[in-house]
């Protein structure tokens, strides 16, 4: 049996997904559009490095916008706010990295 996780979709439904996640789904988890949850829909508590875990620290200033979006969402921004901001706005608002 394949490893799997549960995510709450945009409509609120809890969906079980096999790992590894397709790239487009992994991106939606990373940017906060889909939230990883327990099978019963309760909040999931990540351990560092797990799929759906927030980044452990701010990305470097040369990191991609997608990395900065993930960091901003981990810091409390909504995915929509983070995606609407420029990469430089995210760097200015959520830390300069290294």
Beta strands, then each sheet from edge to edge (+ up, - down):
strand 1: 4-8
strand 2: 14-18
strand 3: 35-37
sheet 1: 2+ 1- 3+
end
